[in-house]
Amino acid sequence: MTFINLLWVLLLGSLLGLELIGKVPPTLHTPLMSGANAISGITMLAALTCIVKAEGNLPLLIIGSVSLGFALFNVVGGFFVTDRMLAMFSRKPSNKK
């Protein structure tokens, strides 16, 4: 594939992803976030494998490091959002005397 074809795939995939995510109702957000965290966990393992197997190959080391950073950012952000959403359903202590 040429570079232009790869850019078209990236552009069309991004637009399709934006359209699909915009149609998700709020009740399905937490399960989808859990699925995204699982996928990002797999991405983290692949990035770590890429870094370990780089053996002096600088472009491979850079790609692995960048992908590890993005995956970690996604996992941590996903956990914060999920924790915040689950806190909405927890019972608050009553102030009755």
C-alpha atoms as an extended CHARMM CRD file, in Angstrom:
* protein
*
        97  EXT
         1         1  MET       CA              0.0000000000        0.0000000000        0.0000000000  PROA      1               0.0000000000
         2         2  THR       CA              1.1590000000        3.4990000000       -0.6920000000  PROA      2               0.0000000000
         3         3  PHE       CA              1.3980000000        6.2160000000        1.8980000000  PROA      3               0.0000000000
         4         4  ILE       CA             -1.6200000000        8.0400000000        0.4290000000  PROA      4               0.0000000000
         5         5  ASN       CA             -3.7590000000        4.9060000000        0.7280000000  PROA      5               0.0000000000
         6         6  LEU       CA             -2.7050000000        4.5030000000        4.3550000000  PROA      6               0.0000000000
         7         7  LEU       CA             -3.6640000000        8.1290000000        5.0480000000  PROA      7               0.0000000000
         8         8  TRP       CA             -7.0920000000        7.5320000000        3.4900000000  PROA      8               0.0000000000
         9         9  VAL       CA             -7.6250000000        4.4850000000        5.6960000000  PROA      9               0.0000000000
        10        10  LEU       CA             -6.6420000000        6.5150000000        8.7670000000  PROA      10              0.0000000000
        11        11  LEU       CA             -8.9480000000        9.3970000000        7.8010000000  PROA      11              0.0000000000
        12        12  LEU       CA            -11.9620000000        7.2240000000        7.0120000000  PROA      12              0.0000000000
        13        13  GLY       CA            -11.4310000000        5.0880000000       10.1220000000  PROA      13              0.0000000000
        14        14  SER       CA            -11.2450000000        8.2090000000       12.2840000000  PROA      14              0.0000000000
        15        15  LEU       CA            -14.4330000000        9.6630000000       10.8010000000  PROA      15              0.0000000000
        16        16  LEU       CA            -16.2650000000        6.3540000000       11.2080000000  PROA      16              0.0000000000
        17        17  GLY       CA            -15.0650000000        6.0670000000       14.8110000000  PROA      17              0.0000000000
        18        18  LEU       CA            -16.2610000000        9.5840000000       15.6220000000  PROA      18              0.0000000000
        19        19  GLU       CA            -19.6540000000        8.8680000000       14.0990000000  PROA      19              0.0000000000
        20        20  LEU       CA            -20.0720000000        5.6040000000       15.9840000000  PROA      20              0.0000000000
        21        21  ILE       CA            -18.9180000000        6.9640000000       19.3450000000  PROA      21              0.0000000000
        22        22  GLY       CA            -21.2780000000        9.9320000000       19.0340000000  PROA      22              0.0000000000
        23        23  LYS       CA            -24.2660000000        7.5700000000       18.8020000000  PROA      23              0.0000000000
        24        24  VAL       CA            -23.5050000000        5.6480000000       22.0270000000  PROA      24              0.0000000000
        25        25  PRO       CA            -26.0790000000        6.2790000000       24.7780000000  PROA      25              0.0000000000
        26        26  PRO       CA            -24.7350000000        7.1960000000       28.2430000000  PROA      26              0.0000000000
        27        27  THR       CA            -25.9140000000        3.8920000000       29.7560000000  PROA      27              0.0000000000
        28        28  LEU       CA            -23.4680000000        1.9680000000       27.5680000000  PROA      28              0.0000000000
        29        29  HSD       CA            -20.4930000000        4.2200000000       28.2710000000  PROA      29              0.0000000000
        30        30  THR       CA            -19.0720000000        2.2850000000       31.2340000000  PROA      30              0.0000000000
        31        31  PRO       CA            -19.1190000000       -1.1590000000       29.5380000000  PROA      31              0.0000000000
        32        32  LEU       CA            -17.5310000000        0.3060000000       26.4170000000  PROA      32              0.0000000000
        33        33  MET       CA            -14.8600000000        2.0060000000       28.5300000000  PROA      33              0.0000000000
        34        34  SER       CA            -14.0520000000       -1.3390000000       30.1440000000  PROA      34              0.0000000000
        35        35  GLY       CA            -13.6580000000       -2.8950000000       26.7120000000  PROA      35              0.0000000000
        36        36  ALA       CA            -11.4110000000       -0.0440000000       25.5920000000  PROA      36              0.0000000000
        37        37  ASN       CA             -9.2730000000       -0.5190000000       28.7080000000  PROA      37              0.0000000000
        38        38  ALA       CA             -8.8880000000       -4.2120000000       27.8880000000  PROA      38              0.0000000000
        39        39  ILE       CA             -7.8060000000       -3.4050000000       24.3280000000  PROA      39              0.0000000000
        40        40  SER       CA             -5.3620000000       -0.7880000000       25.6120000000  PROA      40              0.0000000000
        41        41  GLY       CA             -3.9340000000       -3.3910000000       27.9800000000  PROA      41              0.0000000000
        42        42  ILE       CA             -3.2040000000       -5.6070000000       24.9900000000  PROA      42              0.0000000000
        43        43  THR       CA             -1.6480000000       -2.6070000000       23.2240000000  PROA      43              0.0000000000
        44        44  MET       CA              0.5770000000       -2.0240000000       26.2570000000  PROA      44              0.0000000000
        45        45  LEU       CA              1.8230000000       -5.6180000000       26.1100000000  PROA      45              0.0000000000
        46        46  ALA       CA              2.5290000000       -5.3030000000       22.3880000000  PROA      46              0.0000000000
        47        47  ALA       CA              4.3800000000       -2.0110000000       22.9460000000  PROA      47              0.0000000000
        48        48  LEU       CA              6.4850000000       -3.5230000000       25.7260000000  PROA      48              0.0000000000
        49        49  THR       CA              7.3240000000       -6.4610000000       23.4580000000  PROA      49              0.0000000000
        50        50  CYS       CA              8.2790000000       -4.0170000000       20.7100000000  PROA      50              0.0000000000
        51        51  ILE       CA             10.5700000000       -2.1040000000       23.0980000000  PROA      51              0.0000000000
        52        52  VAL       CA             12.2340000000       -5.2850000000       24.4090000000  PROA      52              0.0000000000
        53        53  LYS       CA             12.8460000000       -6.6680000000       20.9250000000  PROA      53              0.0000000000
        54        54  ALA       CA             14.1440000000       -3.3480000000       19.5080000000  PROA      54              0.0000000000
        55        55  GLU       CA             17.7970000000       -4.2520000000       20.2490000000  PROA      55              0.0000000000
        56        56  GLY       CA             19.2470000000       -0.9340000000       19.0930000000  PROA      56              0.0000000000
        57        57  ASN       CA             16.7110000000       -0.3220000000       16.3280000000  PROA      57              0.0000000000
        58        58  LEU       CA             15.8690000000        3.3260000000       17.0930000000  PROA      58              0.0000000000
        59        59  PRO       CA             12.6630000000        3.6720000000       14.9900000000  PROA      59              0.0000000000
        60        60  LEU       CA             11.2160000000        0.5200000000       16.5680000000  PROA      60              0.0000000000
        61        61  LEU       CA             12.1240000000        1.7960000000       20.0300000000  PROA      61              0.0000000000
        62        62  ILE       CA             10.4500000000        5.1510000000       19.3420000000  PROA      62              0.0000000000
        63        63  ILE       CA              7.2760000000        3.5390000000       17.9590000000  PROA      63              0.0000000000
        64        64  GLY       CA              7.0840000000        1.2160000000       20.9560000000  PROA      64              0.0000000000
        65        65  SER       CA              7.6190000000        4.0420000000       23.4360000000  PROA      65              0.0000000000
        66        66  VAL       CA              5.0220000000        6.3220000000       21.8430000000  PROA      66              0.0000000000
        67        67  SER       CA              2.4400000000        3.5420000000       21.6460000000  PROA      67              0.0000000000
        68        68  LEU       CA              3.1270000000        2.5780000000       25.2690000000  PROA      68              0.0000000000
        69        69  GLY       CA              2.6050000000        6.1900000000       26.3300000000  PROA      69              0.0000000000
        70        70  PHE       CA             -0.7080000000        6.4970000000       24.4750000000  PROA      70              0.0000000000
        71        71  ALA       CA             -1.9620000000        3.1640000000       25.7970000000  PROA      71              0.0000000000
        72        72  LEU       CA             -1.0600000000        4.0630000000       29.3840000000  PROA      72              0.0000000000
        73        73  PHE       CA             -2.7770000000        7.4340000000       29.0030000000  PROA      73              0.0000000000
        74        74  ASN       CA             -5.9080000000        5.7020000000       27.7080000000  PROA      74              0.0000000000
        75        75  VAL       CA             -5.9810000000        3.1010000000       30.4970000000  PROA      75              0.0000000000
        76        76  VAL       CA             -5.4520000000        5.6240000000       33.3000000000  PROA      76              0.0000000000
        77        77  GLY       CA             -8.0290000000        8.0090000000       31.8320000000  PROA      77              0.0000000000
        78        78  GLY       CA            -10.4880000000        5.1630000000       31.3990000000  PROA      78              0.0000000000
        79        79  PHE       CA            -10.1330000000        4.1250000000       35.0130000000  PROA      79              0.0000000000
        80        80  PHE       CA            -10.6730000000        7.6970000000       36.1990000000  PROA      80              0.0000000000
        81        81  VAL       CA            -13.8230000000        8.0550000000       34.0910000000  PROA      81              0.0000000000
        82        82  THR       CA            -15.1630000000        4.6640000000       35.1830000000  PROA      82              0.0000000000
        83        83  ASP       CA            -14.4740000000        5.4500000000       38.8540000000  PROA      83              0.0000000000
        84        84  ARG       CA            -16.2410000000        8.7840000000       38.5240000000  PROA      84              0.0000000000
        85        85  MET       CA            -19.2710000000        7.2010000000       36.8890000000  PROA      85              0.0000000000
        86        86  LEU       CA            -19.4820000000        4.4370000000       39.4970000000  PROA      86              0.0000000000
        87        87  ALA       CA            -19.2400000000        7.0270000000       42.2940000000  PROA      87              0.0000000000
        88        88  MET       CA            -22.5210000000        8.4830000000       41.0490000000  PROA      88              0.0000000000
        89        89  PHE       CA            -24.2620000000        5.2500000000       42.0920000000  PROA      89              0.0000000000
        90        90  SER       CA            -22.7140000000        4.8990000000       45.5430000000  PROA      90              0.0000000000
        91        91  ARG       CA            -24.7540000000        5.7730000000       48.6020000000  PROA      91              0.0000000000
        92        92  LYS       CA            -23.7640000000        8.8450000000       50.4780000000  PROA      92              0.0000000000
        93        93  PRO       CA            -23.7530000000        8.7160000000       54.3030000000  PROA      93              0.0000000000
        94        94  SER       CA            -26.8000000000       10.3470000000       55.8150000000  PROA      94              0.0000000000
        95        95  ASN       CA            -26.4810000000       13.2190000000       58.2830000000  PROA      95              0.0000000000
        96        96  LYS       CA            -29.3510000000       12.0990000000       60.5130000000  PROA      96              0.0000000000
        97        97  LYS       CA            -28.8630000000       12.6440000000       64.2450000000  PROA      97              0.0000000000
